[in-house]
Amino acid sequence: MSAFMSMALSGVFSLLEFGVSWMWLQAWGQSILIALPIAFLLDMVFGEKLRFFSARLADKAANAWP
């Protein structure tokens, strides 16, 4: 999940900055190298708590749905 999110978000934000170009691909490649270890670390630190919170929230939403 951290790999997908770091690639997707760095791609989107660099695309907004540079538009579709060779410069965008270069910036995206560099930003993935920075974003991936950060996303992995955040997932290891906060992942379990966030998954627990999202599961509780999903259960509440499912129970509230008629």
KEKE-3310 file (N, C-alpha, C; in steps of 0.2 Angstrom, whole numbers, plus 5000, padded with zeros to 4 digits):
npx = (5004:5010:5019:5011:5003:5014:5019:5007:5003:5015:5016:5004:5005:5017:5014:5004:5012:5022:5016:5012:5026:5044:5051:5042:5042:5055:5055:5045:5051:5062:5055:5048:5058:5061:5048:5044:5052:5048:5034:5034:5040:5030:5019:5023:5024:5012:5002:4995:4987:4979:4973:4965:4957:4950:4943:4934:4927:4922:4913:4904:4898:4893:4883:4875:4869:4854)
npy = (4994:5006:5008:5009:5021:5031:5031:5035:5047:5055:5055:5062:5075:5079:5079:5089:5100:5100:5096:5085:5079:5076:5081:5080:5066:5064:5071:5064:5051:5054:5059:5048:5040:5047:5048:5034:5027:5036:5034:5020:5020:5028:5020:5008:5014:5020:5012:5001:5006:5015:5006:4999:5010:5014:5002:5001:5013:5010:4999:5006:5014:5004:4998:5009:5011:5008)
npz = (5000:5004:4994:4982:4986:4987:4974:4967:4973:4972:4958:4954:4960:4955:4942:4942:4944:4933:4922:4908:4903:4898:4909:4919:4921:4925:4937:4944:4945:4953:4965:4969:4974:4986:4992:4994:5005:5015:5016:5018:5031:5039:5037:5044:5057:5060:5054:5059:5069:5061:5052:5061:5066:5054:5051:5062:5059:5047:5051:5059:5049:5041:5049:5052:5040:5031)
capx = (5000:5014:5022:5006:5002:5019:5019:5002:5003:5020:5014:4999:5008:5022:5010:5001:5018:5026:5012:5014:5033:5050:5053:5038:5044:5061:5053:5041:5056:5066:5051:5046:5064:5060:5042:5043:5054:5044:5028:5035:5041:5024:5015:5026:5023:5005:4998:4990:4982:4975:4968:4960:4952:4946:4939:4929:4923:4918:4908:4899:4895:4889:4878:4870:4866:4848)
capy = (5000:5012:5009:5012:5028:5035:5032:5038:5054:5059:5056:5067:5081:5082:5081:5096:5105:5101:5094:5079:5081:5072:5084:5077:5059:5064:5073:5059:5046:5056:5060:5041:5038:5050:5046:5027:5026:5039:5031:5014:5021:5030:5014:5004:5017:5022:5008:4996:5010:5018:5001:4998:5016:5013:4996:5004:5018:5006:4995:5011:5016:4999:4998:5015:5010:5004)
capz = (5000:5004:4987:4978:4988:4986:4967:4965:4975:4969:4951:4954:4962:4950:4936:4943:4944:4927:4916:4905:4899:4901:4915:4924:4922:4929:4944:4947:4947:4959:4970:4971:4978:4992:4995:4996:5011:5020:5016:5022:5038:5041:5037:5050:5063:5061:5050:5063:5072:5056:5050:5067:5066:5048:5052:5066:5055:5042:5054:5061:5043:5038:5054:5051:5033:5031)
cpx = (5004:5017:5017:5004:5008:5020:5013:5002:5009:5019:5009:5002:5013:5019:5007:5006:5021:5021:5015:5021:5038:5052:5049:5040:5050:5059:5049:5046:5060:5061:5048:5052:5064:5054:5041:5046:5050:5038:5028:5036:5034:5019:5017:5024:5016:5000:4993:4985:4977:4970:4963:4954:4947:4941:4933:4924:4919:4912:4902:4895:4890:4883:4873:4867:4860:4848)
cpy = (5006:5013:5012:5019:5033:5036:5036:5046:5058:5060:5062:5074:5084:5083:5088:5102:5106:5099:5088:5081:5076:5075:5081:5070:5059:5066:5068:5053:5048:5057:5053:5039:5041:5048:5039:5026:5029:5036:5024:5015:5023:5024:5009:5007:5018:5017:5004:5000:5013:5013:4999:5004:5015:5007:4998:5009:5015:5002:5000:5013:5010:4998:5003:5015:5006:4998)
cpz = (5000:4997:4982:4980:4986:4978:4965:4967:4972:4962:4950:4955:4958:4944:4936:4942:4937:4921:4913:4900:4902:4907:4921:4926:4926:4936:4947:4949:4953:4965:4973:4976:4985:4996:4998:5003:5017:5021:5020:5029:5042:5042:5043:5057:5065:5058:5054:5066:5067:5053:5055:5066:5060:5048:5056:5063:5050:5045:5056:5055:5041:5043:5053:5044:5033:5027)
residu = (MET:SER:ALA:PHE:MET:SER:MET:ALA:LEU:SER:GLY:VAL:PHE:SER:LEU:LEU:GLU:PHE:GLY:VAL:SER:TRP:MET:TRP:LEU:GLN:ALA:TRP:GLY:GLN:SER:ILE:LEU:ILE:ALA:LEU:PRO:ILE:ALA:PHE:LEU:LEU:ASP:MET:VAL:PHE:GLY:GLU:LYS:LEU:ARG:PHE:PHE:SER:ALA:ARG:LEU:ALA:ASP:LYS:ALA:ALA:ASN:ALA:TRP:PRO)
# end
